[in-house]
Amino acid sequence: MISAGWYEETCRADPSYPRLRLDREIVHRHDKRLGARLRHARLRHNAAPEEES
């Protein structure tokens, strides 16, 4: 288990840490919303990436 002071110690050691956590949370929520929209979309064709030969 992480101690209560772990977050504060990490923030003092690396001031950009809170910003990185925030960025990660924003990306996670965006990806989750996109996944939900794609699951519920009524797409006309199955999409697949092109294979390069």
PDB file of N, CA, C and O in Angstrom:
ATOM      1  N   MET A   1       0.848  -1.189   0.000  1.00  0.00           N
ATOM      2  CA  MET A   1       0.000   0.000   0.000  1.00  0.00           C
ATOM      3  C   MET A   1       0.886   1.243   0.000  1.00  0.00           C
ATOM      4  O   MET A   1       1.950   1.256   0.619  1.00  0.00           O
ATOM      5  N   ILE A   2       0.448   2.268  -0.686  1.00  0.00           N
ATOM      6  CA  ILE A   2       1.207   3.513  -0.787  1.00  0.00           C
ATOM      7  C   ILE A   2       0.947   4.357   0.457  1.00  0.00           C
ATOM      8  O   ILE A   2      -0.193   4.509   0.895  1.00  0.00           O
ATOM      9  N   SER A   3       2.028   4.904   1.016  1.00  0.00           N
ATOM     10  CA  SER A   3       1.877   5.729   2.206  1.00  0.00           C
ATOM     11  C   SER A   3       1.221   7.062   1.852  1.00  0.00           C
ATOM     12  O   SER A   3       1.228   7.487   0.696  1.00  0.00           O
ATOM     13  N   ALA A   4       0.661   7.704   2.859  1.00  0.00           N
ATOM     14  CA  ALA A   4      -0.062   8.958   2.645  1.00  0.00           C
ATOM     15  C   ALA A   4       0.856  10.060   2.131  1.00  0.00           C
ATOM     16  O   ALA A   4       0.410  10.931   1.385  1.00  0.00           O
ATOM     17  N   GLY A   5       2.125  10.037   2.516  1.00  0.00           N
ATOM     18  CA  GLY A   5       3.050  11.087   2.107  1.00  0.00           C
ATOM     19  C   GLY A   5       3.724  10.825   0.775  1.00  0.00           C
ATOM     20  O   GLY A   5       4.489  11.661   0.295  1.00  0.00           O
ATOM     21  N   TRP A   6       3.454   9.678   0.172  1.00  0.00           N
ATOM     22  CA  TRP A   6       4.119   9.317  -1.079  1.00  0.00           C
ATOM     23  C   TRP A   6       3.865  10.353  -2.165  1.00  0.00           C
ATOM     24  O   TRP A   6       4.798  10.772  -2.851  1.00  0.00           O
ATOM     25  N   TYR A   7       2.616  10.769  -2.329  1.00  0.00           N
ATOM     26  CA  TYR A   7       2.267  11.716  -3.384  1.00  0.00           C
ATOM     27  C   TYR A   7       2.982  13.053  -3.168  1.00  0.00           C
ATOM     28  O   TYR A   7       3.528  13.627  -4.110  1.00  0.00           O
ATOM     29  N   GLU A   8       2.978  13.538  -1.940  1.00  0.00           N
ATOM     30  CA  GLU A   8       3.632  14.821  -1.650  1.00  0.00           C
ATOM     31  C   GLU A   8       5.136  14.732  -1.885  1.00  0.00           C
ATOM     32  O   GLU A   8       5.732  15.665  -2.423  1.00  0.00           O
ATOM     33  N   GLU A   9       5.756  13.625  -1.490  1.00  0.00           N
ATOM     34  CA  GLU A   9       7.189  13.450  -1.715  1.00  0.00           C
ATOM     35  C   GLU A   9       7.500  13.416  -3.205  1.00  0.00           C
ATOM     36  O   GLU A   9       8.484  14.007  -3.651  1.00  0.00           O
ATOM     37  N   THR A  10       6.681  12.740  -3.959  1.00  0.00           N
ATOM     38  CA  THR A  10       6.893  12.645  -5.399  1.00  0.00           C
ATOM     39  C   THR A  10       6.726  14.011  -6.047  1.00  0.00           C
ATOM     40  O   THR A  10       7.479  14.358  -6.956  1.00  0.00           O
ATOM     41  N   CYS A  11       5.757  14.787  -5.596  1.00  0.00           N
ATOM     42  CA  CYS A  11       5.534  16.118  -6.155  1.00  0.00           C
ATOM     43  C   CYS A  11       6.714  17.043  -5.869  1.00  0.00           C
ATOM     44  O   CYS A  11       7.075  17.874  -6.701  1.00  0.00           O
ATOM     45  N   ARG A  12       7.305  16.896  -4.699  1.00  0.00           N
ATOM     46  CA  ARG A  12       8.480  17.716  -4.385  1.00  0.00           C
ATOM     47  C   ARG A  12       9.667  17.302  -5.229  1.00  0.00           C
ATOM     48  O   ARG A  12      10.435  18.162  -5.661  1.00  0.00           O
ATOM     49  N   ALA A  13       9.842  16.021  -5.476  1.00  0.00           N
ATOM     50  CA  ALA A  13      10.963  15.529  -6.267  1.00  0.00           C
ATOM     51  C   ALA A  13      10.792  15.875  -7.747  1.00  0.00           C
ATOM     52  O   ALA A  13      11.770  16.187  -8.427  1.00  0.00           O
ATOM     53  N   ASP A  14       9.583  15.824  -8.237  1.00  0.00           N
ATOM     54  CA  ASP A  14       9.315  16.094  -9.651  1.00  0.00           C
ATOM     55  C   ASP A  14       8.080  16.984  -9.753  1.00  0.00           C
ATOM     56  O   ASP A  14       6.957  16.479  -9.728  1.00  0.00           O
ATOM     57  N   PRO A  15       8.269  18.308  -9.869  1.00  0.00           N
ATOM     58  CA  PRO A  15       7.125  19.229  -9.889  1.00  0.00           C
ATOM     59  C   PRO A  15       6.150  18.988 -11.043  1.00  0.00           C
ATOM     60  O   PRO A  15       5.000  19.419 -10.965  1.00  0.00           O
ATOM     61  N   SER A  16       6.581  18.312 -12.107  1.00  0.00           N
ATOM     62  CA  SER A  16       5.676  18.083 -13.235  1.00  0.00           C
ATOM     63  C   SER A  16       4.772  16.878 -13.009  1.00  0.00           C
ATOM     64  O   SER A  16       3.889  16.620 -13.826  1.00  0.00           O
ATOM     65  N   TYR A  17       4.967  16.132 -11.920  1.00  0.00           N
ATOM     66  CA  TYR A  17       4.204  14.905 -11.683  1.00  0.00           C
ATOM     67  C   TYR A  17       2.693  15.134 -11.647  1.00  0.00           C
ATOM     68  O   TYR A  17       1.973  14.377 -12.299  1.00  0.00           O
ATOM     69  N   PRO A  18       2.166  16.127 -10.928  1.00  0.00           N
ATOM     70  CA  PRO A  18       0.703  16.331 -10.935  1.00  0.00           C
ATOM     71  C   PRO A  18       0.173  16.599 -12.344  1.00  0.00           C
ATOM     72  O   PRO A  18      -0.911  16.136 -12.697  1.00  0.00           O
ATOM     73  N   ARG A  19       0.924  17.335 -13.139  1.00  0.00           N
ATOM     74  CA  ARG A  19       0.512  17.637 -14.509  1.00  0.00           C
ATOM     75  C   ARG A  19       0.481  16.355 -15.349  1.00  0.00           C
ATOM     76  O   ARG A  19      -0.428  16.167 -16.158  1.00  0.00           O
ATOM     77  N   LEU A  20       1.461  15.479 -15.163  1.00  0.00           N
ATOM     78  CA  LEU A  20       1.492  14.225 -15.903  1.00  0.00           C
ATOM     79  C   LEU A  20       0.309  13.344 -15.542  1.00  0.00           C
ATOM     80  O   LEU A  20      -0.271  12.695 -16.412  1.00  0.00           O
ATOM     81  N   ARG A  21      -0.055  13.315 -14.261  1.00  0.00           N
ATOM     82  CA  ARG A  21      -1.218  12.531 -13.833  1.00  0.00           C
ATOM     83  C   ARG A  21      -2.492  13.091 -14.446  1.00  0.00           C
ATOM     84  O   ARG A  21      -3.364  12.339 -14.881  1.00  0.00           O
ATOM     85  N   LEU A  22      -2.595  14.414 -14.478  1.00  0.00           N
ATOM     86  CA  LEU A  22      -3.768  15.056 -15.055  1.00  0.00           C
ATOM     87  C   LEU A  22      -3.860  14.746 -16.549  1.00  0.00           C
ATOM     88  O   LEU A  22      -4.933  14.412 -17.053  1.00  0.00           O
ATOM     89  N   ASP A  23      -2.733  14.859 -17.253  1.00  0.00           N
ATOM     90  CA  ASP A  23      -2.717  14.548 -18.684  1.00  0.00           C
ATOM     91  C   ASP A  23      -3.144  13.110 -18.926  1.00  0.00           C
ATOM     92  O   ASP A  23      -3.911  12.834 -19.849  1.00  0.00           O
ATOM     93  N   ARG A  24      -2.656  12.202 -18.109  1.00  0.00           N
ATOM     94  CA  ARG A  24      -3.002  10.795 -18.266  1.00  0.00           C
ATOM     95  C   ARG A  24      -4.501  10.566 -18.049  1.00  0.00           C
ATOM     96  O   ARG A  24      -5.122   9.784 -18.769  1.00  0.00           O
ATOM     97  N   GLU A  25      -5.069  11.239 -17.073  1.00  0.00           N
ATOM     98  CA  GLU A  25      -6.500  11.108 -16.786  1.00  0.00           C
ATOM     99  C   GLU A  25      -7.332  11.653 -17.945  1.00  0.00           C
ATOM    100  O   GLU A  25      -8.336  11.049 -18.325  1.00  0.00           O
ATOM    101  N   ILE A  26      -6.925  12.782 -18.504  1.00  0.00           N
ATOM    102  CA  ILE A  26      -7.644  13.386 -19.624  1.00  0.00           C
ATOM    103  C   ILE A  26      -7.626  12.443 -20.829  1.00  0.00           C
ATOM    104  O   ILE A  26      -8.655  12.237 -21.473  1.00  0.00           O
ATOM    105  N   VAL A  27      -6.463  11.873 -21.132  1.00  0.00           N
ATOM    106  CA  VAL A  27      -6.347  10.955 -22.263  1.00  0.00           C
ATOM    107  C   VAL A  27      -7.187   9.711 -22.025  1.00  0.00           C
ATOM    108  O   VAL A  27      -7.849   9.222 -22.940  1.00  0.00           O
ATOM    109  N   HIS A  28      -7.165   9.196 -20.801  1.00  0.00           N
ATOM    110  CA  HIS A  28      -7.946   8.001 -20.475  1.00  0.00           C
ATOM    111  C   HIS A  28      -9.441   8.254 -20.688  1.00  0.00           C
ATOM    112  O   HIS A  28     -10.131   7.425 -21.281  1.00  0.00           O
ATOM    113  N   ARG A  29      -9.937   9.381 -20.211  1.00  0.00           N
ATOM    114  CA  ARG A  29     -11.364   9.697 -20.361  1.00  0.00           C
ATOM    115  C   ARG A  29     -11.736   9.893 -21.828  1.00  0.00           C
ATOM    116  O   ARG A  29     -12.803   9.460 -22.264  1.00  0.00           O
ATOM    117  N   HIS A  30     -10.851  10.549 -22.593  1.00  0.00           N
ATOM    118  CA  HIS A  30     -11.112  10.754 -24.016  1.00  0.00           C
ATOM    119  C   HIS A  30     -11.190   9.410 -24.734  1.00  0.00           C
ATOM    120  O   HIS A  30     -12.099   9.187 -25.532  1.00  0.00           O
ATOM    121  N   ASP A  31     -10.246   8.519 -24.458  1.00  0.00           N
ATOM    122  CA  ASP A  31     -10.230   7.202 -25.088  1.00  0.00           C
ATOM    123  C   ASP A  31     -11.470   6.389 -24.713  1.00  0.00           C
ATOM    124  O   ASP A  31     -12.020   5.660 -25.539  1.00  0.00           O
ATOM    125  N   LYS A  32     -11.896   6.522 -23.475  1.00  0.00           N
ATOM    126  CA  LYS A  32     -13.080   5.797 -23.020  1.00  0.00           C
ATOM    127  C   LYS A  32     -14.330   6.283 -23.764  1.00  0.00           C
ATOM    128  O   LYS A  32     -15.157   5.479 -24.193  1.00  0.00           O
ATOM    129  N   ARG A  33     -14.457   7.608 -23.912  1.00  0.00           N
ATOM    130  CA  ARG A  33     -15.596   8.171 -24.645  1.00  0.00           C
ATOM    131  C   ARG A  33     -15.561   7.765 -26.117  1.00  0.00           C
ATOM    132  O   ARG A  33     -16.592   7.416 -26.692  1.00  0.00           O
ATOM    133  N   LEU A  34     -14.384   7.809 -26.721  1.00  0.00           N
ATOM    134  CA  LEU A  34     -14.246   7.423 -28.118  1.00  0.00           C
ATOM    135  C   LEU A  34     -14.620   5.956 -28.305  1.00  0.00           C
ATOM    136  O   LEU A  34     -15.323   5.611 -29.255  1.00  0.00           O
ATOM    137  N   GLY A  35     -14.162   5.103 -27.415  1.00  0.00           N
ATOM    138  CA  GLY A  35     -14.504   3.686 -27.484  1.00  0.00           C
ATOM    139  C   GLY A  35     -15.999   3.463 -27.401  1.00  0.00           C
ATOM    140  O   GLY A  35     -16.541   2.631 -28.129  1.00  0.00           O
ATOM    141  N   ALA A  36     -16.674   4.188 -26.529  1.00  0.00           N
ATOM    142  CA  ALA A  36     -18.127   4.060 -26.387  1.00  0.00           C
ATOM    143  C   ALA A  36     -18.834   4.524 -27.660  1.00  0.00           C
ATOM    144  O   ALA A  36     -19.774   3.876 -28.120  1.00  0.00           O
ATOM    145  N   ARG A  37     -18.386   5.638 -28.225  1.00  0.00           N
ATOM    146  CA  ARG A  37     -19.000   6.128 -29.464  1.00  0.00           C
ATOM    147  C   ARG A  37     -18.805   5.134 -30.599  1.00  0.00           C
ATOM    148  O   ARG A  37     -19.726   4.891 -31.378  1.00  0.00           O
ATOM    149  N   LEU A  38     -17.608   4.557 -30.695  1.00  0.00           N
ATOM    150  CA  LEU A  38     -17.352   3.592 -31.763  1.00  0.00           C
ATOM    151  C   LEU A  38     -18.156   2.311 -31.578  1.00  0.00           C
ATOM    152  O   LEU A  38     -18.611   1.725 -32.561  1.00  0.00           O
ATOM    153  N   ARG A  39     -18.338   1.871 -30.351  1.00  0.00           N
ATOM    154  CA  ARG A  39     -19.128   0.667 -30.098  1.00  0.00           C
ATOM    155  C   ARG A  39     -20.581   0.867 -30.491  1.00  0.00           C
ATOM    156  O   ARG A  39     -21.224  -0.055 -30.994  1.00  0.00           O
ATOM    157  N   HIS A  40     -21.105   2.072 -30.264  1.00  0.00           N
ATOM    158  CA  HIS A  40     -22.516   2.331 -30.516  1.00  0.00           C
ATOM    159  C   HIS A  40     -22.794   2.904 -31.907  1.00  0.00           C
ATOM    160  O   HIS A  40     -23.951   3.070 -32.293  1.00  0.00           O
ATOM    161  N   ALA A  41     -21.733   3.204 -32.658  1.00  0.00           N
ATOM    162  CA  ALA A  41     -21.917   3.752 -34.008  1.00  0.00           C
ATOM    163  C   ALA A  41     -22.413   2.653 -34.940  1.00  0.00           C
ATOM    164  O   ALA A  41     -22.029   1.490 -34.820  1.00  0.00           O
ATOM    165  N   ARG A  42     -23.245   3.038 -35.841  1.00  0.00           N
ATOM    166  CA  ARG A  42     -23.730   2.088 -36.848  1.00  0.00           C
ATOM    167  C   ARG A  42     -22.909   2.320 -38.119  1.00  0.00           C
ATOM    168  O   ARG A  42     -23.334   3.025 -39.035  1.00  0.00           O
ATOM    169  N   LEU A  43     -21.743   1.719 -38.147  1.00  0.00           N
ATOM    170  CA  LEU A  43     -20.835   1.908 -39.275  1.00  0.00           C
ATOM    171  C   LEU A  43     -21.293   1.053 -40.450  1.00  0.00           C
ATOM    172  O   LEU A  43     -21.777  -0.062 -40.260  1.00  0.00           O
ATOM    173  N   ARG A  44     -21.142   1.571 -41.651  1.00  0.00           N
ATOM    174  CA  ARG A  44     -21.590   0.862 -42.846  1.00  0.00           C
ATOM    175  C   ARG A  44     -20.623  -0.231 -43.267  1.00  0.00           C
ATOM    176  O   ARG A  44     -21.040  -1.234 -43.846  1.00  0.00           O
ATOM    177  N   HIS A  45     -19.355  -0.057 -42.989  1.00  0.00           N
ATOM    178  CA  HIS A  45     -18.343  -1.017 -43.420  1.00  0.00           C
ATOM    179  C   HIS A  45     -17.440  -1.354 -42.245  1.00  0.00           C
ATOM    180  O   HIS A  45     -17.185  -0.520 -41.377  1.00  0.00           O
ATOM    181  N   ASN A  46     -16.966  -2.578 -42.233  1.00  0.00           N
ATOM    182  CA  ASN A  46     -15.954  -2.937 -41.243  1.00  0.00           C
ATOM    183  C   ASN A  46     -14.641  -2.299 -41.696  1.00  0.00           C
ATOM    184  O   ASN A  46     -14.239  -2.454 -42.849  1.00  0.00           O
ATOM    185  N   ALA A  47     -14.002  -1.612 -40.830  1.00  0.00           N
ATOM    186  CA  ALA A  47     -12.757  -0.938 -41.164  1.00  0.00           C
ATOM    187  C   ALA A  47     -11.579  -1.781 -40.704  1.00  0.00           C
ATOM    188  O   ALA A  47     -11.618  -2.413 -39.648  1.00  0.00           O
ATOM    189  N   ALA A  48     -10.545  -1.777 -41.510  1.00  0.00           N
ATOM    190  CA  ALA A  48      -9.306  -2.474 -41.168  1.00  0.00           C
ATOM    191  C   ALA A  48      -8.156  -1.663 -41.737  1.00  0.00           C
ATOM    192  O   ALA A  48      -8.268  -1.106 -42.830  1.00  0.00           O
ATOM    193  N   PRO A  49      -7.057  -1.591 -41.010  1.00  0.00           N
ATOM    194  CA  PRO A  49      -5.905  -0.845 -41.546  1.00  0.00           C
ATOM    195  C   PRO A  49      -5.332  -1.554 -42.773  1.00  0.00           C
ATOM    196  O   PRO A  49      -5.368  -2.781 -42.865  1.00  0.00           O
ATOM    197  N   GLU A  50      -4.808  -0.776 -43.706  1.00  0.00           N
ATOM    198  CA  GLU A  50      -4.202  -1.356 -44.888  1.00  0.00           C
ATOM    199  C   GLU A  50      -2.884  -2.016 -44.532  1.00  0.00           C
ATOM    200  O   GLU A  50      -2.147  -1.540 -43.668  1.00  0.00           O
ATOM    201  N   GLU A  51      -2.602  -3.098 -45.197  1.00  0.00           N
ATOM    202  CA  GLU A  51      -1.332  -3.785 -44.987  1.00  0.00           C
ATOM    203  C   GLU A  51      -0.355  -3.314 -46.058  1.00  0.00           C
ATOM    204  O   GLU A  51      -0.677  -3.306 -47.246  1.00  0.00           O
ATOM    205  N   GLU A  52       0.831  -2.927 -45.629  1.00  0.00           N
ATOM    206  CA  GLU A  52       1.854  -2.513 -46.574  1.00  0.00           C
ATOM    207  C   GLU A  52       2.699  -3.709 -46.950  1.00  0.00           C
ATOM    208  O   GLU A  52       3.123  -4.470 -46.081  1.00  0.00           O
ATOM    209  N   SER A  53       2.947  -3.880 -48.226  1.00  0.00           N
ATOM    210  CA  SER A  53       3.764  -5.010 -48.673  1.00  0.00           C
ATOM    211  C   SER A  53       5.139  -4.570 -49.076  1.00  0.00           C
ATOM    212  O   SER A  53       5.958  -5.396 -49.478  1.00  0.00           O
TER     213      SER A  53
END
